[in-house]
Amino acid sequence: MTSSTGRNSQRGFSLLELLVVIFIIGLMSGVAVLTLPSRGGEELLRENRAVILLALRTARAEAVFSGRSLGLLWDGDKGRFLSRNADGWSAITQGPLAKPLEIDDDLRSEILLAGEPLNLPEGDDRRVLTPQILFLGDGQTSPFQWRLLSADGGSISVDDRLRPEAAG
């Protein structure tokens, strides 16, 4: 384009210039992502403890407000909440407790019930719905200690008081 002074002037950027800038931005973004800290064992433990605490506190509150006994059936890597009715225990199918409780695959779980290791259901026992951790309508909770362990040796606990304990 010729200007009023007779010289050629360019307006804007060429496609090549835009592509170079986009490439540089992409390269810098990749470097920035690689330098971000990954989710470490300690953070993973705290996140999973928070999930467990929220679910267990919700179950305790629901048991108190509804006056029904609730329980958690844990099978080693996930659990589900059950409700006590006239026919025995049945899975909760509605509300926030209907969703299975799961921990991250990178963590290991150890549960003690009244000081004894949790016996996990096997084979045909998996069909029998008997929860290991109970939440009674009067606010009582069966005594337990739930310890999460990470691959790097870190651990964190939750007990029947449903308050976080310091990392170990």
CORMOQUI-V400766 format. One line per field, one symbol per residue. ss: DSSP state (2 for helix, 1 for strand, 0 for the rest). phi: phi as a letter, one per 40 degrees, with the letter a starting at -180 (. if undefined). psi: psi as a letter, one per 40 degrees, with the letter a starting at -180 (. if undefined). A space follows every 10 residues. Layout:
# CORMOQUI-V400766
ss->???
phi->???
psi->???
This chain:
# CORMOQUI-V400766
ss->0100000100 0000222222 2222222222 2222200000 2222222222 2222222222 2222220001 1111000111 1111100111 1000022200 1100001111 1110011000 0022222000 0011100000 1001111111 0000111110 00010000
phi->.ccccgccbb bgbccccccc cccccccccc cccccccccc dccccccccc ccdccccccc ccccccgbcb abcbbhbaaa cbbcbcchcb ccbbgccccc cbbcccbbbb bbbfgbcccc cbfccccccb ccbbbcccgc bccabbbbbc ccgcaabbbc cfbcbccb
psi->hhieeeihii haiidddddd dddddddddd ddddeiiihi dddddddddd dddddddddd dddddeeihi ihhhedeiii iiihadeahi iheiadedhi hiiideiihh hhhfeiihhi iibddddhgh idhihideei hihihhhhhi deeiiiihae efiiiii.
